[in-house]
Amino acid sequence: MKKLYTAQARSIGGRNGHTETTDGTLKLDLASPGAPNAKPGTTNPEQLFACGYAACFGGALDFIAKKQGVDATGAEINAEVNLNQDDNGFFISATMKVTLPNLDKATAEKLVKATHEFCPYSKATRGNIEVNLVVNDEPLAKAA
């Protein structure tokens, strides 16, 4: 294994505190989703995860598209990350909504499936959380 990059961040105060990268690039105040006392402009871990997953999946999609010789111009990734609760506590689930306006259904689905196998975030979530894939507004079979 060759380490390519290490991101570092710290958080103080949990869901209602502050988080920032150690290089100062990101500095964000946090608030629990729906908290009545949340300050405007705050975010939460689910939003941060959704941004990261969408960006990572998009990068993986570009990589796989080039490898397969597929034109993924205009691709858009929308990640939905849900905070859920059941009798065992809190957990997250995700839906990756991928729009590929220039591809037919079969090609788009093949590309998204291959991307999901390759994407580092998808690998990290596999077997840990439910991830659903939607391609051009049509759900695929359960992804993870």
Secondary structure, DSSP 8 states (H G I E B T S, - for coil): --------EEEESGGGSEEEETTSS-EEEB--TT-TT--TT-B-HHHHHHHHHHHHHHHHHHHHHHHHT---TT-EEEEEEEEEEETTEEEEEEEEEEE-TTS-HHHHHHHHHHHHHH-HHHHHHTTTS-EEEEETTEE-S---
